[in-house]
Amino acid sequence: MSDTSHGTGGLTFDKTKRSWPNEMNILLALIIIIVIFEILGQILPYMRDQSFLFDSKDRFDSIFNEARLKIIILQVAIIGIIALGVTQVIITAGIDLSSGPLVAATAMIAMSFGQTELVNGFPNPKALFGTWAMDLPVIVPIVAGLAFGAFIGAINGTFIAFLRIPPFIATLGMFLICRGIALWWSGGNPISFPTASYKYIGSGMMPVVWFLSLAVIFHLIMRYTVYGKHTYAIGSNEEAARMSGINVKRHKVMVYTIASMLAAFAGIVLASKSETAQAGMGEFYELFAIAMAVIGGISLQGGRGSIIGTVLGAMVLGVIRSGFTYIKLDGSYQLMAMGSIIIAAIVLDQYRQRNKA
Amino acid sequence: MSDDLVLKTEELTKHYGGVHALVGANFEMKKGEHVAIMGDNGAGKSTFVRQITGVEQRTSGKVWLYGDEVNFAGPLDAREAGIETVFQTLALADDLDVPDNLFLGREKTFANWLGPFRLLDYKGMRNDTIAGLERTGVKIPNIRNSIRNMSGGQRQCVAIARTATFASKLTIMDEPTAALGVQETAQVENIIHTLKEAGEPLILVSHNMRQVMELVDRIVVFRRGRMVANLRKEDTDGQDVVAYITGAKTGAEFEGAA
């Protein structure tokens, strides 16, 4: 079969000619932001010719400032795991606001099954349950946390798909419910001292390992499986998806369930990393996860975007956060800058949409 | 019933509450035949189509497809049985490309034990798409472009190409050119010609007299929920058909019906 077999009126089908992927724009933005910080490091009087990402001192072997790179990605890894799920929800033209409090509730639940009985030879001072729940195999807190996430996600999905509650409202309600569950689970007390094996899940660079492996898995799922294709189809034209025989309701429940399980997993990892679980954990995580997706080019109208975009969006947020610390601007400026970038990303998306229509 | 009938309905009736939208429709079509359904708005054309395609459940009557009596629970059943419908509103997902749209909801897959996570056979779907497009004579510069960037005519062609890709037993088009410009309409009409040459049976719902006279073998006219005429193209002309549509005339065999 020749490549020109269905060309029309001189138009030929060129397999090599693919349109410029949107992800490249985000990568470009990421590079520009890094360059700006590098330049600022050189010209700001109080910076004394430091480099942002490159190693300016001779005592290290690497050309990169590895410590900073590690911190950047470690900072975004846990929220990034949530963003992988939020991405799928947004691609169906939905939204999930419940993930932050779900992280807290799951952290509490998982940690309560992941505690160790003896701390330095003394009974665990933060023990929530009796000895039966102490020193359980690490699979128990993981399964308990994921099961809770699946349960919450299935409720979200059922209300949205079957009872036609707008996603914003349904997950806003779940936002409050989950924060309530997080407080109620231990009566507001922190739960601490995990077993060694549970501690390992979130130790060191493990959150990054989880984030990147899950990103690869969900990239493949969204790109190469029926689940992914139907997720895009629903966000693109729900009516067409229904008429094509896709079980839209069941699929939405599945998407919200998977998204909440990812948020729950983030909670499991966060509790392990912090070696404690508190009801106030994960504040604003849902918003940062949405921000990562939006900066990564996931259209809030649904149907467009990719996991790669979200990973890049996460990197943009991480670099900005780290960069502001690097040029010694405090947190208030960081928040203002991040807010502006989110708005800019949405404006850009709408502009693109209008140009294409 | 004889084997060369594609579709037969007997006393097909649909009431919406007290409204008799379709009353006692007896319809037959032969293999390879292209039939137009005409009539004013509210005459029962779309109601008739909706009963056949399983979009709605008929109040009474019987439907046969290729000699087998059928009762479709929904549009999917009808599609599985080989009835492909091109709707007035385009049922396409804008952000997906041509093969994705053709195979939406019935993707070619492998590793099916993975359930919802079974893998897409992109290559197979692409090849089938190209074959289907060639069969219908639909020309699209790059099938891997998303539908969003295509003209209305190209999009309608994609919707029509579905039918060819899946070798349907009966194609139904509900006003396929209502929203299209002159050139795009010509494009769609070309495809209908191709279907005719390939012997694929077609029901065309249309308001466009020129189009109907040019494309089909037979014209069935509906008026106020009833079939009022069944005209071979050779035996009629535009004025005649209009007379049936407006109620100035009623076919001899339908006397007393309306």
Interface residues (C-beta under 8 A of the other chain):
Chain A: M1 S5 H6 G7 T8 G9 L11 T12 F13 D14 K17 R18 S19 I221 Y224 T225 V226 Y227 K229 Y232 A233 G235 S236 N237 E239 A240 A241 M243 S244 G245 I246 H251 M254 G303 R304 K356 A357
Chain B: P75 L76 R79 F87 T89 L90 A91 L92 A93 D94 D95 L96 D100 L104 G105 R106 E107 T109 L114 P116 F117 R118 L119 L120 Y122 N127 I130 L133 E134 V138 K139 I140 P141 N142 I143 R144 N145 R148 N149
